[in-house]
Amino acid sequence: MKTCPCSLRTAAVMAALSLVAVAAQAQEIVVSAAASLTNAFQEVGKAFEKAQPGTKATFNFAASGALLAQMTQGAPVDVFASADQETMNRAVAAKLIAEGTRADFAHNTLVLVVPATTTTPPQQLGDLAGASYKRISTGTPASVPVGRYTMESVQQAGLTAALEPKWIYGESVRQVLNYVARGEVDAGFVYRTDALIERDKTKIALTVPTGTPISYPIAQLASSKNAATAKSFIAFVRGAEGQEILGRYGFSKP
């Protein structure tokens, strides 16, 4: 029985298209990143795709703890960028991270912000214990890194008991920022990079010292099916162009 040449050509074309589709898919990555990286990473992603034609970075932004929970439950992720070392440590302990790919790429600062209409902002953390500050927000400490940094600073200042009844917790640092911007709370703890986003609606009252440096680690997931592109993205974030973009959004180099 003879095979029609046209059938052979069709099969060859289909096979070639399949290989192209597989190759294209191998260039696509999903990046789960801390909410505070939203604006900066969106620009980093565009620059990365421009620098490496054919690549595509899709982002999933949320609190670092929430992202870890998603990955633990099997969410398909190629790169994880956390706002703290503790959450990344937990990802490593859960064997989610590809060995040798973890690296720090940015630092941040904790600040206290108040609504822009506030006439007498607090001059020190102790002022938050006063009657003028009834509702104070930060991230949920169990899942949002900014909440853990906040509680550490509050404890160091001896204000844990005084502020306990005043807390309004947010599911991410951006939610905390929104609470302050809308005037739903009297003050909130966020990162400096977030405060710069809502300069018309909020203002920084003071910089808050933290015992633990606010450093951001990034790593490739062990389950990534697009390891080469994931590694390229991490290298881009840590490279000159990625660092320049992060610097414009208020992040400092590690």
C-alpha positions as CSV (number, residue, x, y, z in Angstrom):
1,M,0.0,0.0,0.0
2,K,1.4,3.4,-1.0
3,T,1.3,6.4,1.2
4,C,0.2,9.7,-0.5
5,P,3.1,12.2,-0.5
6,C,0.7,14.9,0.5
7,S,-0.2,12.9,3.7
8,L,3.5,12.7,4.5
9,R,3.9,16.4,4.0
10,T,0.9,17.1,6.2
11,A,2.3,14.9,8.9
12,A,5.6,16.6,8.8
13,V,4.1,20.0,9.0
14,M,1.9,19.0,12.0
15,A,5.0,17.5,13.7
16,A,6.9,20.7,13.1
17,L,4.1,22.8,14.5
18,S,4.0,20.6,17.6
19,L,7.7,21.1,18.2
20,V,7.2,24.9,17.8
21,A,4.4,24.9,20.3
22,V,6.4,22.9,22.8
23,A,9.4,25.3,22.3
24,A,7.1,28.3,22.7
25,Q,5.6,26.9,25.9
26,A,9.1,26.3,27.3
27,Q,9.7,30.1,27.0
28,E,6.7,30.9,29.3
29,I,7.0,31.2,33.0
30,V,4.8,31.9,36.0
31,V,6.3,34.2,38.6
32,S,4.7,34.3,42.1
33,A,5.9,37.5,43.8
34,A,5.2,39.4,47.0
35,A,2.5,42.0,46.6
36,S,5.0,44.8,47.3
37,L,6.7,43.9,44.1
38,T,3.7,44.4,41.9
39,N,4.5,47.7,40.1
40,A,8.3,47.0,39.9
41,F,8.0,43.5,38.6
42,Q,5.3,44.4,36.0
43,E,7.9,46.7,34.5
44,V,10.7,44.2,35.0
45,G,8.6,41.6,33.1
46,K,8.1,43.8,30.1
47,A,11.8,44.6,30.0
48,F,12.7,40.9,30.3
49,E,10.4,40.0,27.4
50,K,11.9,42.7,25.3
51,A,15.4,41.7,26.1
52,Q,14.7,38.0,25.3
53,P,12.2,37.8,22.4
54,G,9.9,34.8,22.6
55,T,9.8,34.7,26.4
56,K,6.7,35.5,28.4
57,A,6.4,36.2,32.2
58,T,3.0,35.9,33.8
59,F,2.8,37.2,37.3
60,N,0.8,36.2,40.4
61,F,1.0,38.8,43.2
62,A,-0.1,38.2,46.8
63,A,1.2,38.0,50.3
64,S,4.3,35.8,50.5
65,G,2.6,33.4,52.9
66,A,-0.4,33.0,50.6
67,L,1.9,32.3,47.6
68,L,3.7,29.7,49.6
69,A,0.3,28.0,50.5
70,Q,-0.6,28.0,46.8
71,M,2.7,26.4,45.8
72,T,2.4,23.8,48.6
73,Q,-0.9,22.8,47.1
74,G,0.6,22.3,43.7
75,A,0.1,25.6,41.9
76,P,2.2,25.6,38.7
77,V,4.9,28.2,39.5
78,D,8.4,28.6,38.0
79,V,9.8,31.5,40.1
80,F,9.1,32.6,43.6
81,A,10.0,36.0,45.0
82,S,9.3,36.5,48.7
83,A,9.3,39.7,50.8
84,D,11.1,37.9,53.6
85,Q,13.7,35.2,54.3
86,E,11.4,33.2,56.6
87,T,8.8,32.4,53.9
88,M,11.6,31.3,51.5
89,N,13.1,29.2,54.3
90,R,9.8,27.4,54.6
91,A,9.6,26.9,50.9
92,V,13.1,25.3,51.0
93,A,12.1,23.1,53.9
94,A,9.1,21.9,51.9
95,K,11.5,21.0,49.1
96,L,9.8,23.4,46.7
97,I,12.9,25.2,45.7
98,A,15.5,24.1,43.1
99,E,18.9,23.7,44.9
100,G,21.4,26.4,44.2
101,T,18.9,28.9,42.7
102,R,18.0,31.0,45.7
103,A,19.5,34.5,45.8
104,D,18.7,37.9,47.4
105,F,17.8,40.7,45.0
106,A,16.5,43.7,46.9
107,H,16.1,45.4,50.2
108,N,13.3,47.6,51.6
109,T,12.4,49.8,54.6
110,L,9.5,49.7,57.0
111,V,7.6,53.0,57.4
112,L,4.5,54.2,59.2
113,V,2.1,56.0,57.0
114,V,-1.0,58.1,57.8
115,P,-3.8,59.6,55.6
116,A,-2.6,62.7,53.8
117,T,-5.2,64.8,55.6
118,T,-3.6,64.0,59.0
119,T,-2.5,67.3,60.5
120,T,-0.4,66.0,63.4
121,P,1.3,62.8,62.4
122,P,3.0,60.7,65.1
123,Q,6.6,61.6,65.8
124,Q,7.6,58.3,67.3
125,L,6.0,54.8,67.7
126,G,5.0,55.6,71.2
127,D,2.5,58.2,70.0
128,L,0.4,55.3,68.5
129,A,-0.6,54.4,72.1
130,G,-2.4,57.7,72.4
131,A,-6.2,58.2,72.0
132,S,-5.7,59.8,68.6
133,Y,-4.9,56.5,67.0
134,K,-7.8,54.1,67.5
135,R,-7.3,51.9,64.4
136,I,-3.8,50.9,63.2
137,S,-3.2,48.5,60.3
138,T,-0.5,46.0,59.3
139,G,-0.4,42.7,57.5
140,T,-1.6,39.5,59.2
141,P,1.7,38.4,60.9
142,A,1.2,34.7,60.2
143,S,1.1,35.1,56.4
144,V,2.2,38.7,55.5
145,P,5.9,39.5,56.1
146,V,5.2,43.2,56.7
147,G,3.1,42.1,59.7
148,R,6.0,40.2,61.2
149,Y,8.4,43.0,60.7
150,T,5.8,45.3,62.4
151,M,5.3,43.1,65.4
152,E,9.0,42.8,65.9
153,S,9.4,46.6,65.9
154,V,6.4,47.1,68.2
155,Q,7.8,44.5,70.6
156,Q,11.2,46.2,70.7
157,A,9.4,49.5,71.4
158,G,7.5,47.9,74.3
159,L,4.2,48.7,72.8
160,T,2.7,45.2,72.2
161,A,0.0,45.4,74.9
162,A,-0.9,49.0,74.2
163,L,-1.5,48.4,70.5
164,E,-3.1,45.0,70.7
165,P,-6.7,46.2,70.7
166,K,-6.1,48.6,67.8
167,W,-4.9,46.3,65.1
168,I,-6.7,46.0,61.8
169,Y,-5.0,43.3,59.8
170,G,-4.7,43.2,56.0
171,E,-4.2,40.2,53.7
172,S,-1.3,41.9,52.0
173,V,0.8,45.1,52.4
174,R,-1.2,46.7,49.5
175,Q,-4.5,46.1,51.4
176,V,-2.9,47.9,54.4
177,L,-1.9,50.8,52.1
178,N,-5.5,51.0,50.7
179,Y,-6.9,51.1,54.3
180,V,-4.7,54.2,55.0
181,A,-5.4,55.8,51.6
182,R,-9.1,55.5,52.1
183,G,-8.9,56.9,55.7
184,E,-10.3,53.6,57.1
185,V,-7.5,53.5,59.7
186,D,-5.5,56.2,61.4
187,A,-2.1,54.8,60.5
188,G,-0.5,51.7,58.9
189,F,2.8,50.0,58.6
190,V,3.9,49.4,55.0
191,Y,7.1,49.3,53.0
192,R,8.6,52.5,51.7
193,T,8.2,51.3,48.2
194,D,4.4,51.0,48.7
195,A,4.1,54.4,50.4
196,L,5.6,56.0,47.3
197,I,2.7,54.7,45.2
198,E,0.0,56.6,47.1
199,R,1.8,59.9,47.8
200,D,-1.4,61.9,47.1
201,K,-3.5,60.1,49.6
202,T,-0.9,59.0,52.3
203,K,2.2,60.4,53.8
204,I,5.1,58.9,55.6
205,A,5.1,59.8,59.3
206,L,8.4,58.0,60.2
207,T,10.8,55.3,59.3
208,V,10.5,52.3,61.6
209,P,13.7,50.4,62.6
210,T,13.6,46.7,62.2
211,G,15.8,44.2,64.0
212,T,15.6,41.9,60.9
213,P,16.7,43.4,57.6
214,I,13.9,43.5,55.0
215,S,15.5,41.5,52.2
216,Y,13.9,39.8,49.3
217,P,15.0,36.4,48.0
218,I,14.1,34.9,44.7
219,A,14.4,31.3,43.5
220,Q,13.4,28.8,40.9
221,L,10.8,26.1,41.8
222,A,12.0,22.5,41.7
223,S,8.8,21.6,39.8
224,S,9.4,24.2,37.1
225,K,9.0,22.8,33.6
226,N,10.7,25.9,32.2
227,A,13.9,25.9,34.2
228,A,16.1,27.6,31.6
229,T,13.7,30.6,31.2
230,A,13.2,30.7,35.0
231,K,16.9,31.0,35.6
232,S,17.1,33.7,32.9
233,F,14.4,35.7,34.6
234,I,16.2,35.5,38.0
235,A,19.5,36.6,36.3
236,F,17.7,39.5,34.7
237,V,16.2,40.6,38.0
238,R,19.6,40.6,39.6
239,G,21.3,42.1,36.6
240,A,21.9,45.8,35.8
241,E,18.7,46.5,34.0
242,G,16.5,44.7,36.6
243,Q,18.2,46.4,39.5
244,E,17.9,49.8,37.8
245,I,14.1,49.3,37.5
246,L,13.8,48.1,41.1
247,G,15.8,51.2,42.2
248,R,13.3,53.5,40.4
249,Y,10.5,52.0,42.5
250,G,12.4,52.6,45.8
251,F,14.1,49.2,46.3
252,S,17.8,49.1,47.3
253,K,20.4,46.6,46.2
254,P,21.1,43.6,48.4
